[in-house]
Each structure stands twice: as C-alpha cells, then as structure tokens.
C-alpha cells in the first residue's frame, strides 16, 4: 500500500512539472511587468472567454489516441467563412453569430471527415500529418476567398471585396463583434465578466463530460488505449477515429467564432494559422499530454499560458530597455512552450517507466 501511494505521489509530481514551471515564471515576471492586479484579472478573464472553447475542442481526439489535433485549423477556417457570409448579409449580434455557426457547420463536418480519412492512413503520425493537412486546406481556403468570392459567389456588400471587384479584403471589421460577450455582461471590481460567453463554455464542458459516458465516448477511450484490442472487441476503429476528428473540427469552428466575436476583427487569410498552436500550447501548459487531457488541464492551461504571454513581453522590455525584445519574448514563449512541454512529456513518460520498474523490483524483493 505504501509503495502504491508513493507511486501515485511521484506521478502527481512529475505530471505537475509543466504548470508549476510556467506559474513560477509568471510570478517572477508579474512584478517586473508592473501590471496592476485588476488589469491582469480583467485580461485573464478576457483571454479565458476568447480561447477556452478552442482549447476544449482538442480533448476528444486525445481521448481517441490521436494526439493533439493540429488539423483543428480546418474548423477555424470553416468558422471564418461563416462569419464572412454573415458580415455580407448584414446580420448583427448574437443572431448573426448563431447563423454563422449554422452556415459553417456543414463545411466543418465535411473538412473533419476528410481530415479523419487522411489521419486514418497515417496512424502513429497523426500530429505532424494534421499540421500538414492544415497547410494544404489553407491553400484551398485562400483560393476560395481570393478568386471565387465576388466572382462565382455573389456578394451584396462591395465594401468586403478588393478594389478589383472580387476577392475578400485582408481585414474585416465584424458586425457581430461582442455578440455573445454583451448578452450578459457584469462588472465586479473593475473586471468585466461576460457571463453569456462563460455559459457557452460551460455547455461544452458539460457536453464533454456527458459524451465521455456515452457508448461512442467509451469506444473512443478504448480505441485510444489499444486499437488492436478494440478492433477485436467489435469496435469500428477507423470510423470511431473519424468521428472524433469531425466533432473536434466542428467544435473548433464554434470556438473560432467565439474567439473572433471577442476580438471584433477578422484577419481573413491568416486568422486561423495560429489557432492550433496556441490551443495546443495552452493545453500542454495545463499539465495535459498527447495521451491524456482533461477539462481542468484546458482551463488552467489557458489561464497560465495567456498570463505568461501577457506579462513576458512587458517584463522583457523593462529588463532590457528595448520594446522589440519584448516581442521576441512573445514569439519565443508561443513557439517554445509547445516544444518544451513535449520534451517534458517525453521525459515524464520515461521517468514513469523507470518508477514502475523500480517499484516492481522493490515489491518483488520485499519479504513475504
């Protein structure tokens, strides 16, 4: 029993290395950045509202054993297409956002199905394949917006198009800005809390908990643990994997709509490029791995990652005296955190194996 408790404690400590490390870095940088507590609280709430849904959309493929779905950018692109059409049709506020979600859902389902089929042919290499898949679909997405919109697909609002008469402009101001955030907005101690958007995020948390207890959820968990055993048990492994990617892609589509309504502007051609990177970084910072992730990992990781993302550039500027250094800090943090977290995950796996072997030896050599 003692060895079992020790084993659990060691796993807990190694699993907390990443979030503890980033928490310590943030706590050191906060006083250097000279931000007030109210400002930081307001910014963290804003970033939780903005990014949590996207991060939560990554959970199901991890449960199905497919790692981090960097192909979630396909869903983000679908969400952006829906928002562009709603902007053209002139539907404002929350109704416009809901209609954008309805319009983009079939696109996200189609892209998710295509992505799932591709990833089934790349078993064991899903993460790098999904990243390359995102780049491939990005080319088709840009061709669609640059050449088909305004020429083949008519637009009512010429202000959305380039001066040549077709092709969507590089940046758009969304008429649906703050559509969800303004539904139920309260202010506590100088911190704006968009309760309406938090309720939507709460719904996806409830959906995730409920889904894990459904038959499909149990099938995904079984496939994630062992595909061969799952196939022998009568589970359609490839179909289950495709379904996990479709659901993740559709949720990423909705997450991008929530993200952009909070921002208020749309970077038409590059807006979805960083969605997967920042979502993956947030999840890994929260203590998740490419094999296991929970809702708490997603929420804690989003808060920690964006806290560090917020304070590090300013802290870097005060330390060095140069504003550009702060931007270098920002880029280093955003790209380096994924690499570092994956390295630490690999180290943690190796340490877990060593602990298992050592404790097994201690148990076998203990006197009966």
N, C-alpha and C positions, 0 to 999 in steps of 0.2 A: 504493500500500500504506500509505504514511504517512497519507494522508487517511482511508483506511478505518479505521486504528487510532485516529485522532483522533475519528472519528465514533463508534466503539464506546465510547471513554472518555467522551465527552460524554454519550452516552445513559446510561451507567452512573451518572455523577454526578447527572444530573437524576432518574434513577429512584430514587436513594438519598436524595433530599432529605427525604421524609416520615419514614422510620425514623430518620435521623440527627437530625432536629429533635426528635423525641419522646425519643430516647435522651439528648440533651443536656439537655432539660427535666427528665427523670427524674434524671439525675446531679446536677443542681443541687438538686433537691428532696429527694434521699435524706438528705444530712447535716442539712438543716433539719428533716426529719421525726423524726430521732433514732431511727429503727428500727435494730435490730442486723442484721448480715448474715445470721445464722442465721434470724431471724424472716422477713426478706424472702425468703430462699431457700425456706423452707417454704411461705410464702404463694404464691409464684410457681408452685411445683410443684403446689400445690392448685388454683390457677386454670387451669393448663395442663390438668390432668386434667379439670377441670369444664367448660371451654369449648372445647377444641381440636376435639372432634368436631363441634360445631355450626358452627364456622368452616370446617372442611374440607368441610362439606356444601354450601358455596356455590360450590365450584370448577367443577363441571360446567356449570351454566348460563352462567357467564362464558365457558367454552370454547366453548359453543354460540352465543355472541354475544348473549346475553340480559341481560347486565349482572348486577348484584347481585340475587339473588332474595330480595327482602324478603317474598315470599309464603312463605318457609320457616316463618313462624309457623303456617301451616296444619299442617305436620308436627309442630311443637311441641305444638299443641293435641291432635293425634291421640295423641301420646305421653302427654300428661296424662290423657286419657280411659282409656288402657290402665292407667296407674298407679292411677287411682281404682277401677277394677274389681278390680284385684289386691288393693288395700287392703281392699275389701269381702269378697273371697273368703278373705282371711287367709293368703296365700302369701308367706312371708318370704324375704329374702336374694336371692342371685343367681338361683335358680329363679323367684322371683316377677318379677324384672326381665326375664328371658328370656321368660316368659309374657306380660308386659306388652307387650314388643316384638312378639310374635306376634299378640296381640289387636289392637294398634294399626296393624299393617302394612296390612291391607285398607283401613282408614279413610284412612291416609296416601296409599295408591295412588289411591283414589277422589278425594280432595281434590287430589292432584297432577295427575290427569288433567283435572279441572275447571279448575284453575289454568292448565294448559298450553293448554287450548282458549281460555280468555279472553285469555291473553297473545298467542296467535296472531292475535287480532283487534286487537291494539294494538302491532303491530311498530314499533319505534323509540321506544316509550314504555313499555317493559316494567317499568322500576324503579318508576315512580310508580303504574302500574297494579297491580303486585304488592303495593305498600303499601296501596292502597285495597282490594284483594281481601282482604288480611289483616283489615282492619277489618270488612268485610262478613261474612266467615266467623266472626269473633269474636262477632258478634251471634247467629248461629245456634248457635254453641258454648255461649254463655251461656244461651240459651233451653233447649237440651238439658239442661244441668246443673241449671238452676233449676226447671224445670217437669216434665220427663219422668223424671228420675232420682228414684226413690222413689215415683212415682205410676204411670206406664206401665211403667217398667223397675223391677222389684223389687230392693231392697237388703236383704241379710241383716243388715248391721250398722247399727242405728239411730243409732249414735254418729257416723256420717258425714253424717247428714242434719240439716237445720234443725229447729227445735223444732216447726214446723207439720207435720212428717211427710214432707215431700218437698222436694227441692232440696238439693244438696250444700253443706256448710259452706264458709265463705270460706277457711279454712286447715285443712290436714290434716297430721298427723304420719305420715310414710310408714313402714310396717313393713319396707319394702325398703331403708331407709337404709343406705348404705355396703355394699350388696350386692356390688358389683364391687370397691370400694376395699379391702375386707377379705379378698379372695381370696388375695392375695399381697402383704402389707404389710411393707416393711422400713424400718429407720430408720438413716440414715447421718449422723453428726454433728449429731443433733438435728433432722434433716429427715426427715419421713415421706414415703416414696415408695410409692404404691400401684401396684406393678408390674403387677397384674392389669388395671387400667384402662388403663395405658400400652400393654399388649399389644393391647387392643381398639383403641386409637387407632392403633397400628402397623398393624393389619389394614386399617383404612380407607385408610391411606397406600398400602399395597401394592395394595389394590383400585383406588385412583385411578390409580396407575402402570400397572397391568395394563389397566385399562379404556381408557386413552388409546391403547393399542396394538391394541385390538380394532377390528373394522370399524365398529361403532357409534361408537366413540371418534373414529376418523378422519372419519366422517360429520359428527359434531358439530363437529369442528375446521374442516372445510370449510364447513359452514353458518355458523359464526362468522366466517369470513373473507369470504365472499361468498355470499349466499343465491341470487342470480340464477345465478351460475356453477354452484353446487351443484345447483340445480334442473335446469339444462341437462345436467348430468352424470348425471342419473337418480336423484338422492337425493331422497327424500320429505322436503322441508324441514320442513313442519308437523309430521309425525309425529316426526321427529328432535328438534325443539324440545320437543314434549310429553314425549318420553321423558326428556330431560334434566331437566325440571321434576319429573317423577314420581320419578326417582332422588334428586334433591336433597331433595324433600319427605320421602321415606322415611328418608333419612339424617338429616335434621333431626329426625324423630320419634325415632330412636335416640339422637341427640345430646341431646335434651331429657330423655330417660330417664336418661342418664348424668349430666347436669347435676343433675337433681333428686335422684338417689340420693346424690350427693355433698353436696348441701345438707341433705337429710333432711326437709324440709318442702315442702309444695305450696301456693302461693298460687293457689287454684282458678280464679279468674276473671281475674286479671291476670298470672299467672305467665309467659305466653308473649308478652306485649306487647313486652318489651324484647329478646327473643331475637335478632331480626333486626338491630336497631340495634347492639347490642354486637358481634355477629358481624361485621357489615359494617365497623364501626369497627376491629376487631382486624385484619381482612384488609387494609384500606387503610393502616393504620399500618405493616404489614409490608412496604409497598412495592408492593402489588398495585394494579391499576387496574380500571376497569369493563370493560376489554377483555382483560386478561391477569392471571392469578393462578396461583401455584404453591403446592406444599405448604410450601416454606420460607417463603413470604410469610405463610401461615396460622399456622405455629408461632411464627416470630419476632414477628409482629404481635400474637398473643395474649399473649406474654410482655411485650412492650413496653407494650401498651395497659393491661394489668392492673397492671403495675408503676407506671405513671403514675397509674392510677386508685386505686392503694393509697396512694401517698405524697403526692399533691397535696392531698387534704383535710386531712391532718395538718399538712403544711407550711403550708398556708393558715391553719390555726388558730394555729400558732406565730408566723407573721409578723404577723397582725392581732390575736391575743389573743382571738378570738371563735370558738367552736366552729361556729356557724352559717355563718360564712364558709367553713369547710372544706367544708360540704355544698354551698354554692353553687359552689365549685371543682369538686366532683364532678359536678354537673349540667352545668356549663359544659364540662368535659372530655368527658363522654359524648356530648353533643349537638353540641358544636362540632367535635369531631375528625372527624366524618363530613363536615361542610360544608367544613372546612379541607382535608381530604385530597382531596375532589372538586375544589375550586378549584385546588389544586396540580397535580392530574392534568390539568386543562384547561390550566393554564399549561405543564406539561411537554409536552403534545401540541403546543401552539403553538410552543414552543422547538424541538422535534424537527423540525417542518416548516421552521422558519427555518434550522436547521442543515443540513437536507437541501438546501435551495435554495442556501445559501451554498457548501457543499462541491461541489455540482454545478457552480456557476459557476466555482469555483476549478479544478476538473478540466477543464472545457471551455476555460478560458483558459490552462491550462498549456501550455508549448511541447511540441510532439510530438517 
